[in-house]
Amino acid sequence: MLKRQLPMAGHTRGNRSPITCQLKCGNACAHEAPNTSGNTHFRDIADAAISRRAALGLGGGLAAAVVVGAQAVSTAPTAEAHGGTHPKGGGKLEFRALNGVPKTVDDVTVPEGYDWKAIIRWGDPLFADSPEFDITAQTGESQSRQFGYNNDYLDVITDGRDDRRGYLVSNHEYTNENIMFSPEYIASNPEDVVNAGIAAHGMSVVELRREGRGQPWEYVRGGRRNRRITGFTPFAVDGPAAGSDLLKTVEDPEGTTVLGTLNNCAGGTTPWGTVLSGEENFNQYFVGTGAAEERRIGIKPGPTERKWETVHARFNLNNEGYANEANRFGWIVEVDPEDPTSTPVKHTALGRFKHEAGTAVLSRDGHAVVYSGDDERNDYLYKYVSRKRYRKGDKRHNMTLLSDGTLYVAQFRGDSPESEIDGSGDLPSDGAFDGRGRWIPLVRGNRSLVKGMTVDEVLVHTRLAADRVGATPMDRPEDVETNPVTGKVYMALTNNSDRTAQTADEANPVAGNRDGHVIEMVERRGDHTAERFSWNILLLAGDPAKSESAYFSGFPAEKVSPISCPDNLAFDSEGNLWISTDGAPGKIGFGDALHKVTLEGRNRGRVEQFLSVPVDAETCGPVIHDRDNSVFVNVQHPGEDGEWGKHTSYFPDYLPASGPVQVRDRVAVPRPSVVQVFSTSGNNGTGRGRRH
């Protein structure tokens, strides 16, 4: 059903399947990048947008923008940690680095002295009355009470001083019906397939327990906090765009309640204990009208791949009363994992685009700051700063911090002459890719700072606003994380095959960038609310044996593990960076992996591979409990390139393909899962690596 037309077939390389491109992001790389601002061709888009808005009677116009001058705020740096409690005391996660694992290995490969366990899998029942997982008879109702599909963001938090109890929060980015259902079931139960797919999206909150510190966790069926949030769950809308005409539909004439969250990618845990999740490639779920605003966000006319519009009218923007339905997606959502009865919220103050992440940190004077990348070729990095300040112990107040503040977009400038940045990735004469930058404000409170656009237009059509003020197009900004030890900010840029020598700049210096890079940023005076920053490139990813542009902050390239396509970022208690990868290209030839990167001292730039994931899979949502000798990852889309009955992976159940399709709770199909890697040998880390 889902493999008939694969526009990326023959264009992907290495560990990225064209099916993943189709289902995860709607073949984004097969189309012209939505950002045509250049800034040469933007005028055509702006004129079309003006015409459409005039026809709709919305008023206003997209005229030239005013770039507001930046001012630095003088405060001391902060190193606020994630909300919740992570284990304290214990080991250092010592290990001997892996040197790449062939992408054909259908296993989680970990260093000697470690083992792994799947904590929870797609379809595992969450509630006492949840139906048992039945691979042959899935419905929207059953899936809404089971762990969802293709988990991406993850956090694992212990309950205070009790090391034996805790919970995890994970989201569910997208579905692959081709390996979730048999062809016969798809043909005879089309509505159940659609509803199960919608219910398999969203988020899960799952209680955990274990025997003691350092021991493997198991999930608690029927746990007090267990919750499924799906594509059908009601969300409240808040912030300046709540109630806007741009958000109203026939089902929600007030523009304040949205059904569901879709394509949730990375996120973050806030200092007040809630969880943020970014809605990313939501465009692919909607049949578009051809409007300019839709093109800028990637929505296209014509039937969608999943055909949800054949069952639910809201997924076709041409249907009367649903023209704005897509405007209700592309936000950062906030969920309170401690209260399963609470209504999750979509925060319009943080802007609408393809949010890869929502990383929250407190400035020293208590403002909440959220960083988020827009995961598209040639799109931008954003930051939000709250107007109000954090109050310790006042969760109700703190949950209003993301409703009113200032939204910024980043502009990067290099220190080197343009003639030295030629797309080769060769270092400029000063020995580093580095420079300065500024945060350009788009909205402050209820006031638009982009001339010709109202506040709700800026927040709903944030990409158009950012085009106007001269933001810097980046090589697919994905996860953005703050170092809890130093306060520095790190951004993963996964890749950009469209980058040319003519468009290369010091912040994106490699033409045809297939390996990606990581940028380190220092806010002025260490203040997360500042409007100026400095930056440098920490690494240009690649296999040093095969890539001439690979660079690791001066660390000897021959001494690093090969790494490509950085996606999600995390930190351990000592401030080391951990990078998970997505789509390692063919010239590396290895499966996607998790790497540790030293950031300080003489070993700055040293990359060490810790694990690798199974066939076709992506490493997502790493959580590093180094003091507890544990690492957690989401194994997303294992066996993506297979078909029903011809699977390429059988992770994690490994039920024989020649046997029955299901035996009790084990199935002979790949199942996206949350995996814990834990120490088994006193953490001496002396071996060369092993597989389960």
N, C-alpha and C positions, 0 to 999 in steps of 0.2 A: 504493500500500500504506500509506504513512505519512501521507497527507493526507486521509483520509476524515473524521476528526473533529478539528477544531481548536478547542478551547475558547477560545483567545485571539483567534480571528478576529473582527474588528470592534472589538477592544479595544486592539490594539497601534497605535502611531503612529510615523510617520517610518521610521527605518532598522531597526526591529526587526520581523522577520517572525514571524507566529504559528507557523510551522514551527520556527523557532529556539526559541521558548518551549516547544514540545512536546518537542523532541529534546534540548535543552541542559539544561533544568531540570525537565522533566515538568510544564509548565504551572503552575509554583509560584504565579504571581499569579492564576490562575483559582480557587484554593482559599483558604480561610481560612488566614491565617498560622499556622504550627504553634505559635507562642508565644501562648498565651491566658492567660498568667500575670496580666498586667494591672496589678497582681498581684491580680486579682479572681477569675478563673476557674481559677486554678491548683489550688485544692483539689480540684476534680473530677478533674483529670488525676492528681494525686498519689494520691487514693483508689483510682482504677482501677489505677494501677501497683502499689500495695500489694497489692490483691486478686490480681492476676495473679502477682506474685512469690510470694505466699503459696501460691497454687495449684501453682506450680512447685517449691515447697519450697526457695526460695532464701534465705528468712529475711530478717530485718531489716525496715525500713519507711522510707518517705519522710516523716519527721516534720519539725518545724520546724528550720530550720538555725541554726547559730551563726555569726554574722559575726565573724571574727577581726579584732582591731584591727590597724591598719597601722603600720609603723615605717619611717622613711626610713633608707637606708643611705648613709653619707657617703663618696663617692668622687668623683674628678674625671671629667669627661666624656671620651668616647672617640670616635674616628672611624675605626673599623676598616672596611677596604674588603672587597669580595667576595673569596672565594678565587680562586686562579688569577691570571693576569697579563693586564692590559689594556694596549693600546699607550700609549706615552708620547711627548710631543713632538708638534708639528704644529699644526694649525689650531684654530679656535674654533667651527666650524660656524655661521659667519655666514650669515644668510639673510633675505630679505624675506618676512614672514609671508603665508601664503595667507589669503584672507578667505572661507573656506567653499567647498566644492566640491559641486555638486548630487549627490544620492544616486543619480542615474541614470547617472553616469559610470562605465563599466566599465574602470577603469584605476587604477594607483597614481599619484597626482598629487603631484609634488615641486616644490620651488622652482627657479627658474632657477639654473643652475650645478650642478645635481645630476641624477643619473640613477638608475635602479634595475635590479636583477637578481634573479631568483628563484634562490636557492642550491640549494634542494631542494624537491621537490613530493611530494604524496601519491602513493605507488606507486613512487617511484624505488628501484631495487634497492640494498641496502646492502652486500651481500657478493659476493665473486667468483662464487659459485655460486648467487646469488639468481636466481629466474626474472625475466625481463623483465616489466614491467608490461603486463598484458593486460586492458583494460577489459571485455572480453566473457567472461572466464573466471576470476574471482577466487575464491580459496579461503582458508581459514584458514591453510593451510600457506604459500601464496605471500605473503599479507599479513604474516605473521610475520617475513618476511625483507625487507620493503620499508618505506619511510618511511610512518608511520601517518597517520591522518586528523585534521583539525581541531586543528592544533597551537596551543597556548596559551602556556604558560611557555617562555621562551627565555633562554639565556645563550650567549655566544660568547667563548671564552677562547683566547688565544695561548699558545704553548709558550715560556715564559721569554723569552729574548732573541731567539729566532728568530721574526721577524715574518712569516715565510712559511708557518708551520705552526700549527695549532690544532685546536679542535674545538667543536662546538655540542652543547648538550643541550636537547631540546624534549620536551614532553609532548603527548598526544593526547587531547583532552577527551571527544569524543563523535562519533557517526557520523550520516549522513543517507543511509540506504539508498535513498531515493527518487531520488537523483541519482547514487548510486554504481553502481547496477545497473539494467539494463533490466527492465521489467515481466515480460518473458518469462523472463529468468534467475531472477528472484525466484520466479516460479510453479513453475519446474521444478527449482530447486536450493535449496530452503528451508534445508537444513542447511549448505550451503556459505555461504549468505548470513549465517546466524547466526554461524558460526565466523569468517568474514572480518570481520564487525563486531566481534566480541570481540578479534580480533587487531589490528584497526585502532586500538583503544584503547591506552593505556599511555604509554610513553616511548621516545625514540630518543636514542642517542649517536652522533654522526657526525663523523669526522675531516674537516678542511678544509686547503686549501692555496691559495696565491696567489703571484703573481710578486714582490710587494714591498709595503711599507707604503702604505696608501691605495688599493690595488688591490682589485678585486672578488675575493671568495672563491669557490671551487668545492668541492664535496664530493668525498671520496675513496672511491670504491667499493672495498670490501675493506680499508678502513683498520683498523689494529691495534685501535683502541678501539671500532670500530663495534659497536652493540648494539641489539637490539629487546627491549623489555620490554612484555608484552602482558597481556591479561586471563587468560592461562593460566600466566604465569610464577610459580614458587614464591617466596613472600616469607617471611622469618622474622619472628616477632613477639617484641618485647622489651618491657621495662618492667613496671610493677606488675601490669598486667592480663594479661600473657602467661600462658597456662595456665589462665585463669579458666574456670569453668563456663559463663560467658556467651559464650565464644568457641569452645567445643567443638562439633564436628559429627560426623556419622557418617564423613566422609572424613578428619577430623582430630580424633581423640578426645583428643589432648593439648592442643589449642588453641594451637598454636605455629607452624603453617605455613598460610599462606593462598595460594590460587591467584589471582594477578592483582591489578591495581590498575585502578580505574575512575573515569571522569569527573575526571581530573586537571586542575586549573585552574592557578593561579599557584603559584610556589614560590620557591626561593632557593638561591644557592650559598653554602656554609658557608666560614668562614675556614680550614678544614682541607681544602678542595677537593672535598667531596662535594656532591651536589645534593639538595635537598628538594623534594617535590612534594605538594600538598594534594589529597586526594580530596574532591570537592565534592558534586555532586548525585547521589550513588550511590543514593539512595532509589528512583529511578525504574526501576531494573533488577530490582526484586524484587516478587513477588506477596506482599502482606502478609496477616497474620492478623487485623488489626483491633485489636491490642493498643495500649494507651495509649502505651507507649514508642515504638512504631513511628509512631504519629500525631505524636508530638512531633518526630520527625526527618523526617516527610513521607512515610513508606511507607504505601501504601494497598492494600486488598484488590482483587482483580480482575486480569485479564490485563494485562500490560505492553504498551507500544507495539511493542517490538522482538521480543517473543515468544521471548526466549532460554529461558524456562522450558519451552518445548516440546521443546527439544533437551537442555538440561542441568538436571537436577533441583534443583541447588543454588540456582537463582534463584526457586524457589517455597518460601517459608518454611512453607507448610502441609505439605510433604512430610516424611515421618518422617525424623528425624535432621538436618534442615536448618533448624530454628527459629532458630538463631543465626547463620546465614550472613551476614545483613546487618550483624550486629555486627562483622564482620571487615573492614568498609569504613567510610570516613569518618575515616581517620587521615592523619597526615603520614608519608610514606615517604622513605627515604634511600637514595641510589644512589651507588656509587663509580664515576665515569665513567672512571677510569684502569684499572680492572680489570674487563673484560667477563665474567670468570668468577665474580665475587663475587655473593653472595646479597643482594638488596635487603632492607631492613628496614622494618617498620611499627612506629612508636614509640607505644606506648600511653600513655606518660607525658605526652604533649602533648594528650591528650583526643580524643574522637570527636565530630565535628560536620561541617558542610559547610565544610571548610577552603578558603578562597579562596587562601591564601598560606601560606608558611612562611619568614619572613625571619629569618636568623640573623645575630647581631652579638655581639661580645665586649665585656663590661664591662671597665673598666680593670684590675680585679684578676683577669680571666681567666675569669669565668663565661660560659658560652654562654647567650644569650638569644634566644628565638624568638617573634616576633609573628605572630598569625594572626587574620584576621577570619572570622566565620561568615556566609556570604553567604545571608542570608534576611531578609525584612522583619521588623523588630523583634527581631533577634537581636544577638549580642554580640561584643565584642572580647576576645581572650585573649592571655596572655603566659606563657611558660615560662622558668624560670631553673634552670640546671643546678646540682647540688650540687657536683660536681667542677669543677676548673679546666682550662682549655686548656693544653696543653704544646706549645710550638713544635717542629715536626719530628716529633712522635709521633702519626702519623695513627691508629694502632691504638687508642691511648688516647682520642684526640679523638672517635673514632666511638662511644665509650661515653657521651659527654656528654649525649645526649638520652634516656638510659635511666633516669635518676634525678635528680629535681629537684622544683621547686615549680610547680604550675600555678595561674595566676591568671585572674580575669575582671575587666573594668573596670566601674567605677561613675563616672559623670560628674555633676557638680553645676555649675550656672550661677551667675554672680555677680550677675545682675540679678533684680529682683522678678518673680515669676511673672506678674503682671499685664501686664508689658511683652512677654511672649512669647505672642503671640496666633495664631501660625500664618501670619502675613502675610509673614514674612521681613524686616519692618522692623527696623532696628537699635535695640537698647535705648538708654536715655538715656546710658549710659556710652560709647557709640560703638563697641562691639565685642561679638560673640558670644564669650564666654570664660568660664573658670571653673577649678575644681580637680577633681581626681579621685583615686581610690584603686584599687589593685589588691587584690582580695579573694582570698585563697588558698583553693583548693578541695582540693588534695592536696599534701602535702609528703612526698616519698619514698614509703614504703609506708603512709602514714597519711592517712586521710580527715579533712578538716576540716569536712565537712558532716554535721551530726548526723543519724543514722538511715540513712546510706548508707555502704556499705563502699567501700574504695578502688577496687575494680574496677567497682562500680556507678557511682561518680562519673565514672570515666574512660570507661566504655562509654556511659553516659547523661548526658553532660556538660551538655547543655542543661537537663535537669531539675535538676541540681545548681546551675547558674548561676541558674536561675529562683529557687531557694530563697534564695540569699544576696543577692538584690536587685540584680543586675546591670542596667545601663541598656540598654533596647532601642534599637537604632540603625537607621538607614535603609540597610539592606543593607551591612554592612561588607565591603568587598572587599579589594583589595590593601593591605598595610601595609608601608611601607619606611622604613628609617633613612637619614638624610642622612649620607654619608661625610665631609662637611666639618664640619658642625655637631653631629652626633649627635642632632638632633631627629628625631621620629617623625611620619610622615604616613600618614593613613588615608583611602582613597577610599570614599565612601558613594555608591553608584550612583544610587539613587532609592528612593522608597517612596510609592506612590500611596495606601496605607492610612493614612498619617500624617494625623491630623485636628487641628483647632484645639484640641480638648480634650486630645490626647495630645502636642502639640508641647512641646518643652522647648528650653533654650538650645543644647544640642548638636545638636538636630534641629528647627530653628525654622520649617520651611516645611510647611504643610498640603498634602496632595496632591503631595508632592515628586517631580516627574517629571524634574527636571534633575540632582539630586544635589548633593553638596558634598564638600569636602576639609577635614579637621581636622588641625591641627598640634599636636603634643604635645611637652612638655619634661619629661623625667623629673627628679625632684627632685635637685638638685645635679648634673644631667647624668649620673646613674648609671642605667644600664639595669636594674639589679637593684632599684631603689627601689620602694617600695610607695605612693608618692604622686607625682602629676604635676600640671602645669598644662596648659591647652589653650586653643586659640582656633580659630575657623573662618577658614581661609585664603581660601576662596572659596565662594560659593553660585553654582553653575553656571547657565548660561542664555544666551540671546541678549539682550544689553542692550536691543536695539531692540524686543523683544517680551515680555521678562520683567521684571516690576516688582521681583522679589526678587533679581535677579542682583547679586552683590556680589563685589568683588575686592580686599579689604583696603584699601580707600580709593583704589586706582588708578582713574583716570577710566574709567568703564565704556564710553564711546564709543570708547576706544582699544584695546580688547581684541578678539581673535578670538572669535567665538561658540563656546561649549563646552557639552556636555551629557553626562551619564551617565559620570562618571569611573570607570575600571575598574582598569587596571594603572598602576603608578607606577614611575619610574626616575629616576636622577640622572646628571648629567654630572660631569666632573672638578672643576668649579668649584662644585658644590653646587646647580645649578639643577634644579628639578623638571620632569620630563617626564610627561605624562598621556596615556594612550590611552583612547579612549572606546568604549562598547558600547551601541548602541541610541539614537542621537540622535533625539529625538522630532520629530514632524511640524511643530511650531511653529518648529523651526530649519530643517528641510528639507534638511540637508546630510548627506553620508556621514560615517561614523565616521572619526576622525582621530587624529593625534598632535600634542600641543601642548607647547610649552616655557613654563614659568612662572618668572619671576624671584621670588626669595624674600627678598632682602636689599636695603637701600637705598631710594632714592626711587622706584624702579620696582617695588617689591614688589607682587605681584598682577597684573603684566602678563602676559597670555596671548597667545602667538603660535603660530599653526598652522603645523606643518612639513610634514605630508603628509596625504593622504586615501587611503582604500582603496576597492576596487571595489564594484560593486553587491552589496547585501545583506551585505557583509562587515563583520567586526569587527576592530579593531586590537588585537592582543594582544602581550604579552611584550616591550615595547620594551627594547632594549639600546643605550646611547649611548656610542660611542667617539669623542667629540668631538675628541680629540687625534689621531685617525686619520682625521678627516673622514668618519666612517661612522656610520650609524644602521641598526639591524636591527629588524624587526618580523615577527611572525607574522600572516599574513593568514588569518583563520579564517572559515569558512562563506561563502565567496563564492558567489553564485548560489543562496543557500539557498531562495529562494522559487520556484525553477524546478521543472520536471519533466523526466524523461528525454525527450529530443527537443525539449523546449520550454524550454531553459535561459535564465536571465536574465543569466548571466555566462559568459564563456569564458576568464577569467583562469586561469593566466598564459600558456597555449599559444596562445590565439586562433586555433585551427584553425577554418576556416570551417564554419558549421553545415550548409551545403548539401553539404559533402563527406563523405568516409568518417569514421566515428566515431573512428578511430585511424590515424595515420600515424607509423610508427616509435615514438618515445617521446612523441609529442604526441597529445593527445586533445581532442575537441570537447565537453568537459564542464569545469566549474569544478574546480580542484584547490587545496585549501588548501596554502600554501607558506610557506617562510622567505624573506624579502626583505631584501636589503641596499640601502640608499640611500647613494651615494658621490658625492664631489665630482668635477666634470669641468672646472671653470673656475678653479682656483686659489682656490676658496672665497671669491670676492668678494661673493657673496650680494646682487647688485644687481637681480636681475630680479623679475618679478611672479608667476612660477610657470609650470610647464609640466607636461604629461603625457607619458608615455613614447611 
